[in-house]
Amino acid sequence: MTDVGPGWSPRGHRSVPHTGDLCVEAWAPTREECIAEAARAMLGSFADVPPDVSWVARECTVPADDDGRLLAAVLEEIIYRMDAADELPVDIAVAPEPGGVGVIFKMADSSTATQTGAVPKAVALHGLRLAPDAHGWSCRVTLDV
């Protein structure tokens, strides 16, 4: 997914062309940082949030049986919070916990953001991947918009 050489970064994300939906790839040194990068990619695909926006911390534990499902569950948690509380994640911190991860979201009111794309409605399980690679961890996820 990532190449070593000029311009390569140990963490990052990008959108990948996909018919009718949004596909993102992310990479980072650890599983938890990779999940956070995927969340940043998802937010960046549809919203521009001012850097000085006020936010509130929201914490939760996200359980899952495998790494791919864990990635999907964290992204679904963000989608749920956007729908239920009208909040967007300004940033996210993910830490390992037995059977899943602990997540701290910095959430801002969605009215502070400028919508720049289609808002994700769900995470597709087809083609979902979160796994170690030669440089750390990488993932690929398709989001229904």
C-alpha angles and dihedrals in degrees: 000000000000128000129218113232141065111356095013114137126196089230134027147104142231141187117247124206112262130165112255097340139063121260121190133185124199137180137189141151094265137036092244094049089049091055089050091050090052089052090051089050091052093051093044090054094068112011141053110204119191111246094233097051117135115246143181127221118244120186132196143155117238116200126197140163096227139016097257092051089047091057091048092048093053092049091046088052089056092048090049092051091048090053099038102039103019090237132136127207111248088184140347136211119198125194130182119257130172108280095005142348140295113232131199114192124195097213126195130187108270091229088072092064132080112228110233102168147002114312114238114246101184145354117252115223093204110101093003112156137172114165144137117269138178092287102038122283133343136182142189124199135172118216123202109229 
